[in-house]
Each structure stands twice: as structure tokens, then as C-alpha cells.
């Protein structure tokens, strides 16, 4: 009985840490949307760069997430999760210290590439430690943390930038490092049987993706792609449009993006 109670406590603590890590990562991403137009303006950047920065994050997520998933099967979940959180902190510090466009691109590539380890590996961790009955609820909490972060991130970024555009990034980096430290101390490894990748396996799973598109969920996947494609375009352009057309500041833009995110969540 004692063992079961101890296991439950450890599982609950792990789920809390994982949900918090996802929440902070998504808040950090959401924060960039109202702040980038003003950073670009100070560096002499144009609207094209806003689109490229948003695209860079998505492309790196797409390319790197399968690699981190495979790596976590070989090395364990915890090292990859720690890498993701440390990478998040590093990317935020790059943004905070950015003095030119190149540093913005570097920070965005780091954020997209390294934080892509968090969601798939956190989901795999939850699957490792949860019973079949509790698994859906545990994965739902990870998804809820993702949605909440996207909704509140722009608002938090806009509010914290009242004095300096660097302040939100410094605060988020400190939060990411704090969670990383807690993960080092309190997050046990969940994968006790490592797997190996066969030589012929593709880390990107292109064959599996093609099968999924031809299967019964193919139409759903294409519709989901279309929705997120449109949402990303709107998020990337709206901040710049609101700044240049209406003269809105970070607080107003962050608030509007938060309302938009809430609408997406409700619908």
C-alpha cells in the first residue's frame, strides 16, 4: 500500500512538472508575437522578417520533434526533457540580449528546435508512468497546458514589456531554468527499457506519415493543417498590422492576441 501511495505521489509530481514545462514553453512562444514587431522595428527589420521568424519556429519544430522522440527512446526521457528546457532558457536569453536581426533568428531557431523535444517526450513520459485508465486524463493535462500557454502568453508578454522589451524574456528564462532545476531533482527517469533505432528507420517517419494521410484520419489531418496554417499566418501578421496601422503598443497587441487565443480555445 505504501509503495502504491509513493508511486502515485511521484507520478503526480512528474505530471505537474511536465505540464508546467509545457506551459512555460508555450507562454514563451506566445510572448514573442506581440514583442517581435517592436524588436524588428528597432533593428530596422520589415514585415518579411516577421513572417520568416514565425515560419522558422514551425519548420524547426517539424524537423526536430521526430528526432527528439527517437532519441528519448534510446537515451531515456529525462535527458531529452532537460535539453528542451535548457534550450528554451538559452533561446529566451538570446532574445533578451538581441542587438540585431541575426540574434532574433538564432533565438527563434533554438526555441523551435530544442523546445520541440518537450511536447512529444512529455507525452511519452506520461504514457510510460500512467495506467491505461489514467492515461487519457494525464495526456489531457499536457494538452490543456499547451492551450493555456498559447492563450495567456501574448498577454503576459505585452504586460511585462511595459518598461523594457527584454524584461519578459529574462523573466521567462529564469522560470525555465527554475523548472529545469526541479526536473533534475524531482523528475525520475520513466523509461527503463531502452530501444534501438534500426539502420533503415527514418527519424522523420515519412512512410508512416504517408500511410496516415491515406488512412481514415487523412482528411482530418489535412483540415488540421489548414487551420493551423491560417492561424499561424494571422498570428504572424496581426501584431505587425496592429502596430503600424493603429499605433498599438505591446500591451494592446498582447491583449488582442490573448482574446483571439481564447476564441480558438473555445471553438
Rosetta silent file (secondary structure, phi, psi, omega in degrees, C-alpha in Angstrom):
SEQUENCE: XXXXXXXXXXXXXXXXXXXXXXXXXXXXXXXXXXXXXXXXXXXXXXXXXXXXXXXXXXXXXXXXXXXXXXXXXXXXXXXXXXXXXXXXXXXXXXXXXXXXXXXXXXXXXXXXXXXXXXXXXXXXXXXXXXXXXXXXXXXXXXXXXXXXXXXXXXXXXXXXXXXXXXXXXXXXXXXXXXXXXXXXXXXXXXXXXXXXXXXXXXXXXXXXXXXXXXXXXXXXXXXXXXXXXXXXXXXXXXXXXXXXXXXXXXXXXXXXXXXXXXXXXXX
SCORE:     score description
SCORE:     0.000 S_00000001
   1 L     0.000  -41.095  179.988    0.000    0.000    0.000 S_00000001
   2 H   -63.669  -40.926  179.857    2.797    2.324    0.881 S_00000001
   3 H   -62.205  -42.990  178.905    4.505    1.603   -2.398 S_00000001
   4 H   -62.190  -41.422  179.247    1.335    2.423   -4.342 S_00000001
   5 H   -64.204  -42.977  179.121    0.943    5.695   -2.451 S_00000001
   6 H   -63.755  -40.704  178.737    4.577    6.617   -3.107 S_00000001
   7 H   -63.631  -40.921  179.119    4.226    5.783   -6.788 S_00000001
   8 H   -62.378  -42.773  179.145    1.094    7.920   -7.031 S_00000001
   9 H   -61.971  -45.303 -179.315    2.868   10.883   -5.425 S_00000001
  10 H   -64.189  -40.659  179.797    5.837   10.551   -7.802 S_00000001
  11 H   -65.547  -43.420  178.955    3.551   10.251  -10.830 S_00000001
  12 H   -62.677  -42.823  179.583    1.503   13.284   -9.797 S_00000001
  13 H   -64.236  -41.334  178.951    4.658   15.314   -9.196 S_00000001
  14 H   -63.513  -43.567  179.705    6.076   14.282  -12.564 S_00000001
  15 H   -63.605  -37.599  177.958    2.862   15.234  -14.352 S_00000001
  16 H   -64.759  -44.139  179.039    2.857   18.622  -12.617 S_00000001
  17 H   -63.507  -42.381 -178.909    6.460   19.287  -13.656 S_00000001
  18 H   -66.760  -43.782  178.403    5.795   18.228  -17.233 S_00000001
  19 H   -62.616  -39.030  179.003    2.635   20.320  -17.519 S_00000001
  20 H   -65.517  -40.453  179.556    4.496   23.308  -16.070 S_00000001
  21 H   -63.687  -42.379  177.808    7.348   22.889  -18.543 S_00000001
  22 H   -65.050  -42.433  179.825    4.909   22.798  -21.475 S_00000001
  23 H   -58.775  -47.376 -178.840    3.021   25.792  -20.076 S_00000001
  24 H   -65.117  -39.651  179.614    6.189   27.892  -19.788 S_00000001
  25 H   -62.826  -42.091 -178.474    7.343   26.887  -23.282 S_00000001
  26 H   -74.794  -34.073  173.385    4.038   27.903  -24.847 S_00000001
  27 H   -61.434  -43.584 -179.680    3.860   31.137  -22.845 S_00000001
  28 H   -61.221  -43.797  177.652    7.366   31.939  -24.093 S_00000001
  29 H   -63.828  -45.328  179.848    6.342   31.308  -27.695 S_00000001
  30 H   -61.021  -33.647 -179.611    3.160   33.354  -27.274 S_00000001
  31 H   -63.512  -31.700 -175.662    5.153   36.230  -25.792 S_00000001
  32 H   -65.526  -29.144 -172.265    7.215   36.617  -28.937 S_00000001
  33 H   -63.674  -46.280  177.204    4.208   37.532  -31.093 S_00000001
  34 H   -79.459  -14.799 -175.359    3.453   40.985  -29.603 S_00000001
  35 H   -94.525  -32.651 -176.710    7.140   41.755  -28.976 S_00000001
  36 H   -56.597  -42.949 -179.383    8.787   40.821  -32.285 S_00000001
  37 H   -56.981  -37.098 -178.559    7.324   43.742  -34.300 S_00000001
  38 H   -75.707  -35.608  174.759    8.883   46.237  -31.893 S_00000001
  39 H   -66.070  -43.436  178.319   12.210   44.408  -31.830 S_00000001
  40 H   -61.589  -41.206  179.901   12.202   44.267  -35.625 S_00000001
  41 H   -61.528  -39.865 -179.366   11.395   47.965  -35.787 S_00000001
  42 H   -71.532  -22.760  179.436   14.337   48.788  -33.536 S_00000001
  43 H   -98.491    3.434  179.843   16.650   46.676  -35.726 S_00000001
  44 L    78.920   20.949 -179.648   15.366   48.123  -38.998 S_00000001
  45 L   -83.424  161.763 -179.898   13.550   44.930  -39.985 S_00000001
  46 L  -114.537  179.585 -177.387   10.492   44.716  -42.236 S_00000001
  47 H   -58.220  -32.736  179.563    7.307   42.656  -42.326 S_00000001
  48 H   -55.655  -39.820 -177.629    9.027   39.891  -44.278 S_00000001
  49 H   -66.978  -32.421  177.138   11.196   39.133  -41.262 S_00000001
  50 H   -62.085  -45.917  177.912    8.139   38.703  -39.021 S_00000001
  51 H   -63.466  -41.323 -179.757    6.819   36.016  -41.340 S_00000001
  52 H   -66.964  -36.625  178.930   10.199   34.340  -41.602 S_00000001
  53 H   -66.228  -44.028  177.765   10.647   34.301  -37.822 S_00000001
  54 H   -63.570  -41.715  179.825    7.252   32.673  -37.274 S_00000001
  55 H   -65.522  -37.396 -178.445    8.000   30.173  -40.058 S_00000001
  56 H   -59.808  -40.666  178.660   11.436   29.370  -38.611 S_00000001
  57 H   -61.315  -49.151 -177.926    9.861   28.212  -35.350 S_00000001
  58 H   -64.606  -41.501 -179.596    7.393   25.922  -37.126 S_00000001
  59 H   -63.379  -43.456  179.748    9.960   24.454  -39.512 S_00000001
  60 H   -65.992  -36.871  175.459   12.347   23.620  -36.672 S_00000001
  61 H   -61.173  -46.243 -178.472    9.517   22.009  -34.698 S_00000001
  62 H   -61.938  -43.599 -175.997    8.601   19.890  -37.709 S_00000001
  63 H   -75.195  -37.356 -169.415   12.174   18.782  -38.398 S_00000001
  64 H   -93.171  -28.625 -175.920   13.383   18.197  -34.848 S_00000001
  65 H   -56.088  -45.594  178.757   10.420   16.704  -32.960 S_00000001
  66 H   -62.903  -33.766 -179.753   10.743   13.223  -34.558 S_00000001
  67 H   -66.332  -44.555  179.256   14.479   13.215  -33.844 S_00000001
  68 H   -65.248  -36.520  178.034   13.977   14.004  -30.143 S_00000001
  69 H   -61.805  -46.019  177.521   11.300   11.325  -29.895 S_00000001
  70 H   -64.074  -40.933 -179.118   13.648    8.690  -31.290 S_00000001
  71 H   -63.540  -38.418 -179.977   16.488    9.922  -29.092 S_00000001
  72 H   -66.402  -27.392  175.587   14.334    9.661  -25.964 S_00000001
  73 H   -68.990  -27.548 -177.586   13.664    6.006  -26.819 S_00000001
  74 H   -93.097  -40.852 -172.929   17.420    5.377  -26.804 S_00000001
  75 H  -102.882  -12.893 -175.241   18.735    7.633  -24.039 S_00000001
  76 L   108.014  159.733 -176.634   15.685    7.996  -21.800 S_00000001
  77 H   -75.390  -41.871 -170.873   13.042   10.690  -21.429 S_00000001
  78 H   -60.281  -47.487 -179.756   14.663   12.814  -18.729 S_00000001
  79 H   -58.979  -38.293 -178.745   17.847   13.892  -20.589 S_00000001
  80 H   -71.214  -38.825  176.767   15.839   14.999  -23.618 S_00000001
  81 H   -63.756  -41.091  177.848   13.327   16.903  -21.471 S_00000001
  82 H   -64.432  -39.468  176.959   16.174   18.667  -19.666 S_00000001
  83 H   -61.392  -42.038  179.201   17.735   19.565  -23.005 S_00000001
  84 H   -62.239  -43.950 -179.583   14.422   21.038  -24.129 S_00000001
  85 H   -70.246  -40.508  177.170   14.039   23.204  -21.013 S_00000001
  86 H   -64.278  -39.216  177.181   17.678   24.322  -21.070 S_00000001
  87 H   -64.597  -37.403  176.349   17.298   25.141  -24.766 S_00000001
  88 H   -61.333  -47.441  179.324   14.189   27.189  -24.011 S_00000001
  89 H   -60.626  -42.507 -179.577   16.083   29.212  -21.397 S_00000001
  90 H   -63.108  -43.431 -179.259   19.005   29.716  -23.802 S_00000001
  91 H   -64.982  -37.956  179.201   16.753   30.925  -26.621 S_00000001
  92 H   -67.062  -36.532  176.921   14.990   33.383  -24.304 S_00000001
  93 H   -67.585  -35.846  175.932   18.322   34.793  -23.166 S_00000001
  94 H   -62.118  -44.083  177.045   19.331   35.248  -26.811 S_00000001
  95 H   -60.796  -44.620 -176.849   16.117   37.236  -27.374 S_00000001
  96 H   -62.659  -33.461 -176.446   16.716   39.301  -24.231 S_00000001
  97 H   -99.252    4.200 -174.866   20.254   40.171  -25.321 S_00000001
  98 L   -61.005  134.773  177.212   19.470   40.558  -29.037 S_00000001
  99 L  -125.240    1.371  178.884   21.029   43.568  -30.699 S_00000001
 100 L  -159.468  173.781 -177.844   20.382   42.678  -34.337 S_00000001
 101 H   -63.591  -36.632 -178.323   18.225   40.556  -36.632 S_00000001
 102 H   -58.885  -38.890  179.723   20.686   37.673  -36.679 S_00000001
 103 H   -69.257  -33.463  175.519   20.268   37.166  -32.938 S_00000001
 104 H   -63.910  -43.910  178.477   16.479   37.094  -33.313 S_00000001
 105 H   -64.672  -41.339  178.630   16.774   34.366  -35.937 S_00000001
 106 H   -60.617  -46.864  179.435   19.245   32.443  -33.783 S_00000001
 107 H   -61.568  -40.472 -178.372   16.917   32.612  -30.788 S_00000001
 108 H   -69.979  -38.432  176.624   13.912   31.511  -32.836 S_00000001
 109 H   -65.304  -40.700  176.657   15.772   28.583  -34.389 S_00000001
 110 H   -63.537  -46.223 -178.500   16.940   27.487  -30.940 S_00000001
 111 H   -62.136  -47.999 -179.556   13.469   27.815  -29.470 S_00000001
 112 H   -63.912  -44.236 -176.142   11.797   25.917  -32.294 S_00000001
 113 H   -71.451  -44.205 -173.781   14.419   23.189  -32.496 S_00000001
 114 H   -85.751  -35.776  178.444   15.023   22.486  -28.819 S_00000001
 115 H   -74.461  -12.319  175.560   11.551   23.027  -27.366 S_00000001
 116 H   -65.506  -11.863  175.369   10.200   20.588  -29.953 S_00000001
 117 H   -75.263  -23.810 -167.746   11.549   17.952  -27.565 S_00000001
 118 H   -71.674  -54.840 -172.507    9.105   18.915  -24.830 S_00000001
 119 H   -65.487  -51.578 -178.831    5.616   18.017  -26.051 S_00000001
 120 H   -65.063  -37.837 -177.649    6.270   14.616  -27.689 S_00000001
 121 H   -76.676  -34.940  174.145    8.676   13.444  -24.988 S_00000001
 122 H   -62.963  -40.258  177.501    6.460   14.727  -22.164 S_00000001
 123 H   -64.420  -40.713  177.591    3.580   12.802  -23.744 S_00000001
 124 H   -64.792  -39.685  178.395    5.768    9.694  -23.976 S_00000001
 125 H   -60.542  -47.605  179.923    6.790   10.125  -20.316 S_00000001
 126 H   -60.743  -40.068  177.525    3.152   10.329  -19.226 S_00000001
 127 H   -63.175  -37.593  179.294    2.385    7.217  -21.256 S_00000001
 128 H   -62.604  -41.750 -168.834    5.257    5.402  -19.529 S_00000001
 129 H   -99.969   -9.355 -175.561    4.103    6.150  -15.974 S_00000001
 130 L   -97.442  147.035  172.105    0.291    6.214  -16.295 S_00000001
 131 L   -72.047  163.187 -178.475   -2.076    3.298  -16.097 S_00000001
 132 L   -61.366  -31.395 -179.911   -4.284    2.693  -19.118 S_00000001
 133 L   -72.145  -35.844 -175.080   -7.259    4.127  -17.204 S_00000001
 134 L   -92.787   -7.019 -171.723   -5.465    7.350  -16.209 S_00000001
 135 H   -63.615  -44.090 -177.883   -3.535    7.873  -19.437 S_00000001
 136 H   -61.716  -42.694  179.016   -6.163    9.895  -21.304 S_00000001
 137 H   -65.114  -39.593 -179.847   -6.597   12.298  -18.400 S_00000001
 138 H   -66.412  -42.548  177.417   -2.842   12.728  -17.982 S_00000001
 139 H   -67.055  -32.609  177.018   -2.353   13.465  -21.681 S_00000001
 140 H   -62.507  -35.143  178.274   -5.298   15.849  -21.493 S_00000001
 141 H   -66.998  -37.485  175.887   -3.450   17.877  -18.854 S_00000001
 142 H   -62.609  -44.451  178.281   -0.467   18.204  -21.184 S_00000001
 143 H   -64.165  -38.357  178.889   -2.801   19.413  -23.922 S_00000001
 144 H   -64.703  -39.290  178.005   -4.518   21.842  -21.546 S_00000001
 145 H   -63.231  -38.157  177.415   -1.145   23.314  -20.560 S_00000001
 146 H   -61.756  -50.174 -179.405   -0.368   23.834  -24.249 S_00000001
 147 H   -62.813  -42.726 -179.494   -3.640   25.634  -24.893 S_00000001
 148 H   -63.120  -41.865  179.710   -3.399   27.761  -21.761 S_00000001
 149 H   -62.154  -41.551  179.532    0.142   28.850  -22.610 S_00000001
 150 H   -65.391  -37.036 -177.976   -0.848   29.912  -26.118 S_00000001
 151 H   -70.177  -49.265 -171.901   -3.813   31.886  -24.762 S_00000001
 152 H   -88.799  -17.889 -176.435   -2.080   33.774  -21.936 S_00000001
 153 H   -54.765  -51.985 -179.390    1.424   34.079  -23.437 S_00000001
 154 H   -60.092  -39.781  179.451    0.812   37.165  -25.609 S_00000001
 155 H   -64.633  -42.741  178.678   -0.948   38.977  -22.770 S_00000001
 156 H   -63.760  -44.486  179.172    1.840   38.234  -20.305 S_00000001
 157 H   -61.070  -44.001 -179.991    4.479   39.328  -22.809 S_00000001
 158 H   -63.905  -39.618 -179.420    2.659   42.550  -23.580 S_00000001
 159 H   -70.406  -41.560 -176.645    2.187   43.433  -19.914 S_00000001
 160 H   -72.388  -16.049 -177.993    5.757   42.634  -18.861 S_00000001
 161 L   -87.509   16.565 -177.081    7.198   44.758  -21.671 S_00000001
 162 L   -60.777  -31.260 -175.713    5.933   47.986  -20.066 S_00000001
 163 L  -109.277  -33.657 -176.377    9.479   49.068  -19.195 S_00000001
 164 L  -155.150  139.542  177.091   11.736   47.028  -21.464 S_00000001
 165 L   -68.497  -19.933 -179.770   11.295   44.587  -24.340 S_00000001
 166 L   -81.422  -24.809 -173.316   13.978   42.401  -22.739 S_00000001
 167 H   -57.756  -46.650  179.473   12.216   42.031  -19.371 S_00000001
 168 H   -58.544  -36.701 -178.911    9.651   39.368  -20.426 S_00000001
 169 H   -70.705  -40.198  177.347   12.429   37.220  -21.884 S_00000001
 170 H   -63.009  -43.737 -179.315   14.612   37.469  -18.772 S_00000001
 171 H   -64.923  -43.720  179.402   11.690   36.526  -16.505 S_00000001
 172 H   -65.799  -38.377  177.591   10.680   33.594  -18.720 S_00000001
 173 H   -62.910  -40.877  178.053   14.280   32.366  -18.926 S_00000001
 174 H   -63.671  -41.226  178.394   14.503   32.413  -15.120 S_00000001
 175 H   -63.930  -41.385  179.228   11.242   30.448  -14.879 S_00000001
 176 H   -63.852  -41.953  178.728   12.510   27.890  -17.416 S_00000001
 177 H   -66.313  -36.267  178.068   15.778   27.427  -15.513 S_00000001
 178 H   -64.282  -45.840  177.723   13.868   27.013  -12.242 S_00000001
 179 H   -63.732  -38.350  177.707   11.679   24.291  -13.723 S_00000001
 180 H   -59.820  -42.876  178.585   14.793   22.682  -15.223 S_00000001
 181 H   -63.847  -42.260  178.078   16.380   22.559  -11.756 S_00000001
 182 H   -63.652  -36.520  178.775   13.241   20.998  -10.282 S_00000001
 183 H   -66.635  -39.019  177.463   13.251   18.400  -13.062 S_00000001
 184 H   -59.020  -42.125 -173.774   16.869   17.488  -12.285 S_00000001
 185 H   -83.442  -43.689 -166.394   15.991   16.926   -8.623 S_00000001
 186 H  -109.855   -8.205 -176.814   12.438   15.597   -8.649 S_00000001
 187 L   -98.755  108.973  178.345   11.786   14.002  -12.051 S_00000001
 188 L   -77.739  158.377  175.123   12.748   10.314  -12.154 S_00000001
 189 L   -69.634  136.955 -177.568   13.529    8.549  -15.396 S_00000001
 190 L  -100.454  -20.269 -174.502   10.428    6.795  -16.726 S_00000001
 191 L  -101.794  111.270 -176.256   11.950    4.616  -19.439 S_00000001
 192 L  -104.616   -6.261  177.213   13.739    1.599  -18.037 S_00000001
 193 L  -126.167  101.645 -177.673   13.957   -0.441  -21.239 S_00000001
 194 L   -73.431  151.209  174.893   15.818    1.403  -23.991 S_00000001
 195 L  -115.798  160.226  178.186   15.137    0.684  -27.639 S_00000001
 196 L  -114.047  149.097  177.935   17.499    0.926  -30.575 S_00000001
 197 L   -91.164  127.403  179.159   16.820    2.501  -33.946 S_00000001
 198 L   -72.544  152.535 -174.193   17.344    0.172  -36.886 S_00000001
 199 L   -57.667  -34.189 -177.010   19.626    1.356  -39.638 S_00000001
 200 L   -84.129   -6.301 -177.110   16.813    1.560  -42.166 S_00000001
 201 L   -72.767  140.001  174.272   14.486    3.581  -39.963 S_00000001
 202 L   -95.644  129.423  179.163   13.853    7.190  -40.885 S_00000001
 203 L   -65.832  -16.718 -177.789   13.802    9.598  -37.939 S_00000001
 204 L   -93.491  -10.182  176.254   11.142   11.616  -39.744 S_00000001
 205 L    58.711   41.819 -176.245    8.688    8.713  -40.202 S_00000001
 206 H   -64.895  -37.526  179.478    7.784    9.784  -43.745 S_00000001
 207 H   -64.631  -42.395  178.558    6.334    6.389  -44.613 S_00000001
 208 H   -64.141  -39.178  178.961    4.140    6.448  -41.509 S_00000001
 209 H   -64.227  -41.141  179.067    3.003    9.987  -42.343 S_00000001
 210 H   -64.276  -40.982  178.006    2.075    8.942  -45.880 S_00000001
 211 H   -63.273  -40.125 -179.649    0.091    5.965  -44.538 S_00000001
 212 H   -64.140  -39.994 -179.618   -1.738    8.233  -42.090 S_00000001
 213 H   -67.723  -30.522  178.836   -2.710   10.655  -44.867 S_00000001
 214 H   -82.842  -14.405 -176.520   -4.094    7.785  -46.956 S_00000001
 215 L   -83.697 -172.296 -176.818   -5.981    6.351  -43.981 S_00000001
 216 L   -64.811  -21.756 -179.435   -9.326    7.303  -42.421 S_00000001
 217 L   -94.955    4.403 -176.128   -7.810   10.225  -40.498 S_00000001
 218 H   -58.837  -46.508 -179.808   -6.147   11.709  -43.581 S_00000001
 219 H   -62.235  -41.747  178.753   -8.865   14.300  -44.243 S_00000001
 220 H   -61.352  -40.785  178.924   -8.841   15.319  -40.585 S_00000001
 221 H   -65.129  -40.892  178.997   -5.079   15.797  -40.661 S_00000001
 222 H   -65.943  -39.776  177.241   -5.280   17.943  -43.791 S_00000001
 223 H   -64.600  -40.712  178.357   -8.035   20.076  -42.251 S_00000001
 224 H   -62.704  -40.946  177.217   -5.973   20.464  -39.090 S_00000001
 225 H   -60.671  -44.047 -178.745   -3.007   21.546  -41.199 S_00000001
 226 H   -63.141  -41.364  179.977   -5.159   24.127  -42.996 S_00000001
 227 H   -63.153  -48.632 -177.846   -6.494   25.541  -39.711 S_00000001
 228 H   -70.445  -30.186  175.712   -3.057   25.879  -38.149 S_00000001
 229 H   -63.155  -46.857  178.570   -1.606   27.262  -41.367 S_00000001
 230 H   -65.410  -40.851 -179.785   -4.194   30.034  -41.369 S_00000001
 231 H   -63.365  -42.543 -179.731   -3.800   30.668  -37.643 S_00000001
 232 H   -64.490  -40.589  178.063   -0.026   30.967  -37.940 S_00000001
 233 H   -62.335  -44.199 -179.438   -0.345   33.411  -40.824 S_00000001
 234 H   -64.981  -45.502 -178.989   -2.802   35.556  -38.879 S_00000001
 235 H   -61.571  -39.174 -177.743   -0.726   35.494  -35.689 S_00000001
 236 H   -70.084  -35.053 -175.064    2.412   36.447  -37.567 S_00000001
 237 H   -90.930  -32.054 -171.530    0.871   39.357  -39.476 S_00000001
 238 H   -59.357  -44.394 -177.516   -1.632   40.709  -36.939 S_00000001
 239 H   -60.123  -45.143 -179.963    0.925   42.099  -34.478 S_00000001
 240 H   -64.868  -42.201  179.341    2.745   43.989  -37.207 S_00000001
 241 H   -61.900  -46.168 -178.568   -0.529   45.246  -38.689 S_00000001
 242 H   -64.714  -35.195  179.876   -1.824   46.482  -35.316 S_00000001
 243 H   -70.643  -46.633 -173.885    1.432   48.293  -34.601 S_00000001
 244 H   -80.373  -37.129 -175.504    1.750   50.022  -37.977 S_00000001
 245 H   -81.126  -42.470 -173.341   -1.928   50.658  -38.780 S_00000001
 246 H  -113.039   -4.004  179.714   -3.292   51.640  -35.358 S_00000001
 247 L    69.212   25.931 -179.418   -0.162   52.501  -33.405 S_00000001
 248 L   -70.464  149.761  175.538   -0.902   49.878  -30.748 S_00000001
 249 L   -95.969 -174.436 -176.812    1.728   49.057  -28.139 S_00000001
 250 H   -62.827  -37.147 -177.873    2.756   45.710  -26.698 S_00000001
 251 H   -65.900  -45.303 -179.466    0.005   45.712  -24.055 S_00000001
 252 H   -66.652  -43.905 -179.433   -2.820   46.292  -26.548 S_00000001
 253 H   -65.451  -43.408  178.232   -1.464   43.794  -29.067 S_00000001
 254 H   -60.377  -41.478  178.819   -0.859   41.185  -26.372 S_00000001
 255 H   -64.239  -42.598  178.991   -4.403   41.623  -25.068 S_00000001
 256 H   -65.168  -41.591  177.979   -5.935   41.260  -28.530 S_00000001
 257 H   -65.175  -33.411  178.008   -3.886   38.141  -29.269 S_00000001
 258 H   -66.877  -40.433  177.044   -4.980   36.709  -25.933 S_00000001
 259 H   -64.048  -41.588  177.285   -8.633   37.274  -26.859 S_00000001
 260 H   -61.427  -43.945  179.138   -8.017   35.605  -30.224 S_00000001
 261 H   -62.951  -38.323  177.663   -6.372   32.645  -28.490 S_00000001
 262 H   -64.102  -39.226  176.769   -9.298   32.335  -26.104 S_00000001
 263 H   -61.944  -43.307  176.876  -11.641   32.270  -29.083 S_00000001
 264 H   -60.008  -42.853 -177.432   -9.631   29.452  -30.679 S_00000001
 265 H   -64.696  -39.961 -178.006   -9.715   27.514  -27.403 S_00000001
 266 H   -71.936  -37.409 -178.729  -13.486   27.893  -27.018 S_00000001
 267 L   -79.209    0.000    0.000  -14.273   26.978  -30.611 S_00000001
